[in-house]
């Protein structure tokens, strides 16, 4: 595991973190997408992971971005995108996302959109939220949860992995919060197995 680095506190970060933000958990690029080994070699998988993450960060505009990670290369990449780095080693995906949401809540963010970093067609993440309650964007099979928007003070317990869409919907209902399911083809396509691989869409317009 790479050593932790000194990260800026949220209030002093160059970005203005207003009431809404996007949180992106990003795994080490050279460790990502190992299930694609039959289609891509290690360098190609790393490049694909980085390109998809670039796309997702661009899709967050105009909202500020925080990246939760435990890899120094990813942290440097995030700083290059002027994203806040939230360093959470050894937490696993669910723990890291929950820690990231809490960090943003403590910094005054009221609503967060959590997006996976492996969405090669992502666009318009800011349009997912802003309506109150919890918004879920399932993958194209209705199984996983590619994007979720929620109040940072909801006490939401994340449960990523196979079947996460149903679990996340159940968690929203447990909390008594209204649930909106948003079907977005650009956000529904993620990359997990060789049959999923498609060219990463070009840069978003400025």
Steps between C-alpha positions, in 0.01 A plus 500: 500500500637841408584738782250767593564859400395831647164597351340845507210554734169558328453866605842597363477309176530713182157382382195656654304218653145627513189301591557232233803298395601183317693224676692247290671195654801413285704182530870491413516510121748212480273284716174582326297281266693178542202305368584648160828308483377284211433810290760753615852483636602677823601825330179512297288435808676779689456741211133408467438550872664843488311604185166401651580685823594808294163476331308475829680800650415702189138386527477650851534858376397754623489329841820470705656154522648300785692178431524238773800273454797325661756522220753781453484488119123541515538782755741684270266444206207641702696809600577551131125523449475745794297245695507468876687184601342305786758246615338186642733198497379153589131585519366308202259659255202536733703631792694741280184645347335540840812675631502726194137595547565582865801713408289700257217534752745636757614753241150633442391296197129412532454269201753269338492307176712186524610367163709199406809585298449237228231671293646562151192687375430709810354848466286743698556372855372829637160417351465189714440693822337819613152354550515387863488149640712227344557446128629165379645438155522123441732330255351379174407166658317657796743321731771740611489865603714716273399838641315602814408844633403546864502747789834483679327489839275205413715240677481289185679165515656410167496141378679478167548172320268266306137587574585840646213679325236306694693540826546873451132542419414308815737718704331816372163357596635407843602860550157620393636709214330540163670299225532597136634243252665666203574295189783669312667307215815711531533414870370142477795365302788393721801282426541173690566216256655479149159515329438841658803670348411788271706802391504774760293792377688815405546802726191686608442848360649773715 
